[in-house]
Amino acid sequence: MEIAAWLKKSYDEKVKLAGVVYMHRIADTRVRGSGAENITLFKELCGEEALPCVVLTTSMWDLVPPEKAEEREKNLINKEEFWGGLIRHGCRVARQDNGSVSAAMIIRHILSQKWPDAFQIQTEMAEGTPLIMTRAGKVLEERLDRETKEAEEERKRLEEEIEKLKAATAEAERRAEEEREARKRQEEIESLEQERRALEEREAKREQEENEAHEKEEALLRANEAETRAAQAEKLKSETENELEEARKRAADAEKRVAEEKRRVEQAEKEVQQAEKEVQQAKNREQAEKIKRLESEAEAAAKEIHRLEKEKEELKSGSGWKICIVM
């Protein structure tokens, strides 16, 4: 503790201190825990007898609005744990807000006071009390012990936090690995799904092409069959026309034969008439047989004429002829 060493050295050299100026920045928003502990340490460092020679001074008033600065000053003065206890034991409060003017006033106040023979820390150390055993040293030791304990607790807390963070990190890494594996599996599934869809599309396209090819083949076969049937129908039509022409020719020939047979019948009738005349004229057996023969021939001729006429009628009506045209 450099201040204590300097105080002891000045005491040994018979250098007396007229007083102490304790500086506090009014710009600080508040006195933290360490600030309050510093005040306690300062009190034990000086001792109650020397406190009337201590001036509690605030500075940097130009950095804070006056109303806020005054409120902070009032808070320091009124609270026992801050400056309240020191003021009760004789400390004076001053403002270092006017440069050298306010500084001179502070110095004049200190010089106007009765100078202490020694500050408490000087007396204790002069008597051979180790620094750590002085009242200020004990306060400092308690503070250091507490800070050490707090630091140890903070260290343990931080270690626990580190372990938790390590566990959380390990868990996060495990989850991240699981997520990576899940994403990888998902990507594989999506890839397989894309391959499946592509395969299905190719299969559907192949089936469509096969169906189209099959339909084209069937259409070609139907076209060939239609051409074949058309050719057959044309051939049948030609054959039918030929048969009709042949039938017409036969009908014409039949008509000719009928006419010839009519002529022969007429001739036969004439011959019959002539024969009848001859029969009338000749009463012999030879003439009778001739008449009988002629009658037989006339009857045959009549049958033949009847048959030919019937055949002619059938040819005219188309009876007995069937025409089938296949397209």
Order of alpha helices (4+ residues) and beta strands (2+ residues): alpha-beta-alpha-beta-alpha-alpha-beta-alpha-alpha-alpha-alpha
